Amino acid sequence: MQMMEFTPIKTWGSIEGMQSKDVKQAENGEASLFQNVFKDVVNQVYSTQAEVEETQYLLATGQLDDAHTLPIAESKAALSLDLLISLRNKAMESYSELMRMNV
């Protein structure tokens, strides 16, 4: 039987270190800090959902020895989706606040 390996959620470095690099990239016309963070979160949602689907398949075909792997994968996917939704909501709140500012 095949053992399922867990992919740990990628840790982010400090924001201070990312800002100076991304300011230089933004000046060069490359991606901004927010865009990089948002892409990472979206990719994390996709990868955790793919892990859930693979685990469901393995469990359904009897290739999975431990039944607790599926709920763990589902929890990771739910948390990454919650993070994406929170990030989107904060971005929308920030945009609305900027639009309400008087110049």
Order of alpha helices (4+ residues) and beta strands (2+ residues): alpha-alpha-alpha
